[in-house]
Every structure is written in structure tokens, then in C-alpha cells.
Amino acid sequence: MDFGGSFTDRLFDRAGFQQGARALDVGCGTGDVTLRLARKLGAEGRAIGMDLNGSALDVARQRAADEGLHNVTFVERDLQHLGQEEQPFDIITCRRVLMYLPDQVAAAKSIHAALRPGGLFVVQEHDATIMQSNQTLPLYEKARSWIWDTVRAEGANIGTGFDLYGILAAAGFSDIDISAEAIVVTPTQAGHTAAIVDAMAERIVAAGVATRAEMEVETLEERLIEERRAFSATTVGEMMFGAIARA
Ligand SMILES: C[S@@+](CC[C@H](N)C(=O)[O-])C[C@H]1O[C@@H](n2cnc3c(N)ncnc32)[C@H](O)[C@@H]1O
């Protein structure tokens, strides 16, 4: 699922990475961003993915091996322990991680300290505080609330995109450049809502947001498409924020 991946590539192009740079991807999960970095930095560059979830890292290592990428490694570590590296990084990336952290400014300060002076911090956050549609779509709105009510119940700040400038400024970053792009869904342009509900089903149930019977995940995609077609709706369902800043 390329959920926001092309936005990540455009953000990387905008940041203008140097070939051969040394980069860290914080909260890398299964490595999508780390692998994009490794491809961009070339054989002389180095990309390190860091996450506290060991099983996600196993998937990431396998993906790197399948692609034959030799300039990428993955380490299991909490970002609280950032700074144990012997050398500062040229680039640090972080996609959809800050929103889950209880002290976002403290995390951004640790990242600042792990960058060389003038090094780049590139952040992507998905913001769920805006939704606009030219039609009322009851099922889509319900499915979307299953996702975001769960994330909020888990303690995340779902408005992090709008807070990025303040977080980065408070952490001491300069030359802060914020951009944003909306995820748009039309009758023929599919969203990822059903796939995300499917992937998050266990968490949605655990948070007490919806039951499996209410979600009916097996038929959700079909029902969402039917609804969009019936109303000929265009919906702006989520904003992807990108930030590029210098240490
Ligand atoms: C929504 S996932 C995003 C994964 C990846 N960045 C991406 O965009 O595909 C959030 C990731 O942040 C990781 N994470 C959360 N808190 C962390 C921490 N304190 N230190 C390291 N990783 C953390 C989680 O384990 C998870 O893999």
C-alpha cells in the first residue's frame, strides 16, 4: 500500500539530498522510508532505520535483502536513546512517528542533537483535523472516525501537522519549510480507508471504538465505492504535512 509514499518522494526531492550522505530514519517500521532514502543516497550513502518494534525491523531487513540494497541497516532502539552514535547524521527522517510521542518537542530536540550543524530534518505527518466533501457520506465518515478515534484513544496528537512549525522551532531548528498536500477521494479515485480499517481492526476493537460486526471489513471497500458513486462525491479526507528544517 503506497499510503503517502509519492508525497514522501516529492518531499525528499524538495529537500535535495546529497548523494553519499549519512541518514537515519527514526521510527522506520517496516522500512518504507528507509529504503526510499537508501535508493536516493546511492552506494556511497548510508541509511539506518531505527525502531523499537523488532518484528517490523525483520520485515524491513527482508525487504532490503530482496531489493539487493547494501547501503542500509536496521537497529532496534527507542528514539530516547538517540545520540549513542559516534558520528552525527547529515539527514534524519521521521514519517508518522511524532504524532504518537508524548513529548514531541523533547523528541525533536534529541533529533536536533543527533544532526551535524546544518543537517536536515525531514518530517511527514498525516493530519486528520480537516475533512471536506461536497456530499455527506455516512459510511466513509464512520470508517474514517473508526481509524482516527482509535489513534486519538491511543494518545496520539492527530493535529500534529498543524503543530509541526512550533515543534521544530521550539527544538531549535531553523529554515523551517512546511508544505502540505491533501488526500482526495472521488468515485473513481480510490482511498485507502478500507485497507487501513482492515490493518487496524484489532486496535479499533481494543480501543472500544467499533466491533468487528459493525465494521464488516470483508465488504467495506465495496460499500465505500458504492457510496461514493451513488453521491458522485469528492472528498478531501486527510492532509499530509511535510517539514524540512536545518539543525
Ligand atoms: C505509524 S508507524 C510509521 C512507520 C514508518 N515511519 C512509515 O511511515 O512507514 C510508527 C512507527 O513508530 C515507531 N515508534 C513509536 N515510538 C517510537 C520510539 N519511541 N522509538 C522508536 N520508534 C518508535 C513504531 O514502532 C512504529 O513502527
The ligand as an ORCA input file, in Angstrom:
! r2SCAN-3c Opt
* xyz 0 1
  C       2.754      4.635     12.009
  S       4.286      3.788     12.143
  C       5.197      4.574     10.851
  C       6.306      3.697     10.311
  C       7.155      4.323      9.211
  N       7.805      5.546      9.658
  C       6.333      4.591      7.975
  O       5.924      5.731      7.737
  O       6.092      3.625      7.204
  C       5.021      4.455     13.612
  C       6.324      3.763     13.990
  O       6.969      4.497     15.042
  C       7.596      3.564     15.898
  N       7.847      4.227     17.197
  C       6.940      4.769     18.031
  N       7.547      5.257     19.136
  C       8.885      5.030     18.973
  C      10.046      5.295     19.771
  N       9.931      5.917     20.959
  N      11.255      4.924     19.310
  C      11.375      4.301     18.114
  N      10.308      4.011     17.312
  C       9.082      4.364     17.731
  C       6.588      2.424     15.973
  O       7.170      1.223     16.455
  C       6.128      2.337     14.517
  O       6.917      1.444     13.775
*
